[in-house]
Amino acid sequence: MSSPDTPVYRGPALLLADGLRIPVEVELTGNVPEMGLPGWTGVLESGDTRFSAGTVRSGRLRLPGGWEGGFAVIRRLLGVSTVWVRGNDVEASPADWPAPATPPPSAP
């Protein structure tokens, strides 16, 4: 479980970079300090060859509900569909990420 100052988002997102719109699955962890710029790090995955080719170095992520924030790639393995990113944006705080989906109650 995340605390209010450490939001977490796992799920679908849209990567926007250089005119591309690539659907990705993300796992993001945010940092919302009392003072200073909010930021986040995470992992993006996609089977799209435009993503795994290594051409995306920075861009924006759009989450369901409209949250959008800028990022830069901090680690990649060429030919692999996973990249590690870091983001911060004065206008887009991780505190505004969509709430995690609540799992359905267990049947007795």
C-alpha positions as CSV (number, residue, x, y, z in Angstrom):
1,M,0.0,0.0,0.0
2,S,1.3,3.5,-0.8
3,S,1.2,6.5,1.5
4,P,-0.2,9.9,0.2
5,D,3.4,11.1,-0.3
6,T,4.4,7.9,-2.2
7,P,1.7,7.3,-4.8
8,V,1.8,4.2,-7.0
9,Y,0.2,3.6,-10.3
10,R,0.1,0.3,-12.2
11,G,-1.8,-0.1,-15.4
12,P,-2.3,1.2,-18.9
13,A,-0.9,4.5,-20.2
14,L,-0.2,6.2,-23.5
15,L,3.4,7.2,-24.4
16,L,3.6,10.4,-26.5
17,A,6.9,11.1,-28.1
18,D,8.0,12.5,-31.5
19,G,4.5,12.3,-32.9
20,L,4.2,8.7,-31.8
21,R,1.3,7.4,-29.6
22,I,2.3,4.0,-28.2
23,P,0.1,2.0,-25.7
24,V,2.2,0.9,-22.7
25,E,1.8,-0.8,-19.4
26,V,3.5,1.1,-16.6
27,E,4.5,0.7,-13.0
28,L,5.2,4.1,-11.5
29,T,6.2,5.2,-8.0
30,G,5.8,8.9,-7.1
31,N,7.5,11.2,-4.7
32,V,5.5,14.2,-3.4
33,P,7.7,16.2,-1.0
34,E,6.4,18.9,1.3
35,M,8.8,21.3,-0.4
36,G,10.3,20.9,-3.8
37,L,9.3,19.4,-7.1
38,P,7.2,16.3,-7.2
39,G,8.7,13.5,-9.3
40,W,8.4,9.8,-10.2
41,T,10.3,6.8,-11.5
42,G,9.0,3.7,-13.1
43,V,9.1,1.0,-15.7
44,L,7.3,1.1,-19.1
45,E,6.6,-2.0,-21.2
46,S,5.2,-2.4,-24.7
47,G,5.3,-5.0,-27.4
48,D,5.3,-2.2,-30.0
49,T,8.5,-2.4,-32.1
50,R,8.7,1.4,-32.3
51,F,9.2,1.3,-28.5
52,S,11.7,-1.5,-28.3
53,A,13.9,0.0,-31.1
54,G,15.4,2.4,-28.7
55,T,14.4,5.6,-30.4
56,V,12.3,7.0,-27.6
57,R,14.5,8.9,-25.2
58,S,12.0,11.3,-23.7
59,G,8.3,12.2,-24.0
60,R,5.1,12.3,-22.1
61,L,2.9,9.7,-20.4
62,R,-0.9,10.1,-20.4
63,L,-2.7,8.0,-17.8
64,P,-6.5,7.2,-17.8
65,G,-8.4,10.2,-16.6
66,G,-6.1,12.6,-18.4
67,W,-3.1,13.0,-16.1
68,E,0.0,13.7,-18.3
69,G,3.6,14.2,-17.3
70,G,7.0,14.4,-18.9
71,F,9.7,11.8,-18.6
72,A,13.2,10.9,-19.7
73,V,14.5,7.4,-20.2
74,I,17.2,6.5,-17.6
75,R,17.9,2.9,-18.6
76,R,17.1,0.7,-21.6
77,L,18.2,-2.7,-23.0
78,L,18.1,-2.5,-26.8
79,G,15.7,-4.9,-28.4
80,V,13.8,-5.4,-25.1
81,S,10.3,-4.0,-24.6
82,T,11.1,-2.5,-21.1
83,V,12.6,0.9,-20.3
84,W,13.1,2.6,-17.0
85,V,12.1,6.3,-16.7
86,R,12.2,9.3,-14.4
87,G,9.9,12.2,-14.6
88,N,9.0,15.5,-12.9
89,D,6.7,18.2,-14.0
90,V,5.7,21.4,-12.2
91,E,2.2,21.0,-13.6
92,A,1.7,17.2,-13.1
93,S,2.1,15.8,-9.6
94,P,1.9,12.0,-8.9
95,A,-0.6,13.0,-6.2
96,D,-3.1,13.3,-9.0
97,W,-2.6,9.8,-10.5
98,P,-5.8,7.7,-10.8
99,A,-6.6,5.7,-7.7
100,P,-5.7,2.0,-8.0
101,A,-8.6,-0.3,-8.9
102,T,-10.2,-1.9,-5.9
103,P,-10.2,-5.7,-6.2
104,P,-13.7,-7.3,-6.0
105,P,-14.5,-8.7,-2.5
106,S,-13.7,-12.4,-2.0
107,A,-16.6,-14.8,-2.1
108,P,-17.1,-16.6,1.2
